[in-house]
Amino acid sequence: MKRFRSFLSRKTSQSADQGAQQANAGPPPAEPHPQAPPPEAQPSSDGDFSVQATSNTLNIALVNQFPAGSTVYAVVSGRAISNNNALVLLRSDGRTPYYPASPSQPGSAVNPNDVAIRLGATGSTTNLTIPYIAGGRIYLSLNEPLKFFINPGPALVEPAVANPSDPNIAINWGFCEFTFNQDQLYANISYVDFVSSIPIALALSTVSSNPPPAVGGLKPGGLNGIAEALRAQRQADGQGWDQLIVPGPNNSALRVLSPNIARVTNNSLFNGYFEPYVSQVWSHYSGSSVLRIDTQAQWGVVTADIANDALAVSEGSNGGSQKPIGGGSGTTFTRPSTADIFSCSTGPFATGSNALTNTVIPRLAAAFNRSTLLKTDQLPAPQSTYYQEAVTNHYSRVVHEWNYDGRGYAFPYDDVQPSGGGLEQSGEVHAGDPKIWTVTVGGGS
């Protein structure tokens, strides 16, 4: 489960690269000619589904809790597991899979009438039925549907908040992500790229097992609360936390970008921020202190300290206290930069062919984002140690504070947690016998 969950959470971090590629590729594709609003899917307030789920389909209930006067649109995309992992979107009827053909040229516009599902009025439920899908997303937007394009492959060109030329840049939108296969449904809310003003809450009913705890999503006023907290953090430490805020109309925030995404268009943002903390960590573990890392895998607990200016990890016995020595059996990590820490995927956190390295990376990257390495010598660290240093990922800290139960992915490895202890951080629901997955838009609890 842990390896799968980390892989899924990393998916959203790739949109930064996509946005950079789009930004460097010139103007976006021409917008399609205006279309009539998509037809409204069949809403129901009683939870009935016109299509009954089978062993290889899943019912999704989209509950609209936005105030009257707002129109909510949904688009479902992913890879169809039972159709050779082909690109799939759900048609606007909420139940028919649509497999786009590969176009001859990049930037072929997707007609929103084909894929945009207009939710019913406030308080209503719009019912969807999906097949097995990997790497899925439910995109949700206010007052106009998102614009999607298809490149040869086919490959879906998704909205990119890091690209100021993206045709969706002024639209208020958000998403949740999921994978549904023969083993389980796994779904989570995600703030790895950004936070929008669209609260998304998740709940899952099951056939026979105990349902997982619901995910409440953003608290009322969450986006503006996050923005104000980041402005206050700028006043406290002089760092560019306020530059994560994307302004909207009437002095409100349209969205708040994660540091990793914000650095796509301003790569000097936060330069040198984590380096003093990294130096303190290196000094601490150069002495008698030993870091103990629970791999939660075949290696059990491994130990680490500094040798030759690198963090050397030793494949010791479970819970062993033998001080590791650079080289030999194990792996090493060089000093991460601020960019490496925010991305969780570059420098020493780039994955490769070494299985032990790949297993330690999530735990070490999470420890740097949460700044726990001087508070405890245990990884994963207890939640009481998270974000207690002045130098930390304050975006992640504030996002958790403004979510019910403090749950929601705020950086790519935010699912790392101690075995059997503490509240799950990532804002996920999963079950091997899912019955109805409920996605509430506009408020949770």
FENUR-V100697 format. One record per backbone hydrogen bond with DSSP energy under -1.0 kcal/mol. CO is the residue of the C=O (numbers start at 0). NH is the residue of the N-H. If there is no record, write none. Layout:
co,nh
CO,NH
CO,NH
//
This chain:
co,nh
0,4
1,5
2,6
3,7
4,8
5,9
7,10
10,13
11,14
12,15
13,17
14,18
15,19
16,20
17,21
18,22
19,23
40,42
53,56
57,129
58,436
59,127
60,438
61,125
62,440
63,122
66,69
70,142
71,118
72,140
73,116
74,138
75,89
76,136
77,87
78,133
79,82
79,84
82,85
85,79
87,77
88,97
90,93
93,128
95,90
97,88
107,149
110,113
111,115
113,91
116,73
117,40
120,123
123,63
124,43
125,61
127,59
129,57
131,80
132,179
133,78
135,177
136,76
137,175
138,74
139,173
140,72
147,109
148,156
149,107
150,154
154,150
156,148
159,162
162,165
165,168
167,170
171,141
173,139
175,137
176,187
177,135
178,185
179,132
183,180
184,430
185,178
186,428
187,176
188,408
192,257
194,255
198,441
200,439
201,214
202,437
204,434
214,201
216,403
218,221
220,224
221,225
222,226
223,227
224,228
225,229
226,230
227,231
228,232
229,233
230,234
231,235
232,236
233,237
238,240
239,242
240,243
241,244
243,256
245,253
245,254
248,251
251,247
254,245
255,194
257,261
258,262
260,263
261,265
265,268
267,270
269,272
273,277
274,278
275,279
276,280
277,281
278,282
279,283
280,284
284,305
290,303
291,378
292,301
296,299
299,294
301,292
302,313
303,290
304,311
306,309
309,306
310,332
311,304
312,330
313,302
313,315
316,319
330,312
332,310
336,340
337,341
338,342
339,343
345,348
346,349
353,357
354,358
355,359
356,360
359,363
360,364
361,365
362,366
363,367
364,368
365,369
366,371
368,392
369,386
371,374
371,375
376,291
378,293
381,384
382,385
391,393
392,396
393,397
394,398
395,399
396,400
397,401
399,402
401,218
402,405
403,406
408,190
410,413
412,415
417,420
424,407
425,408
426,188
428,186
430,184
432,206
435,204
436,60
437,202
438,62
439,200
440,64
//
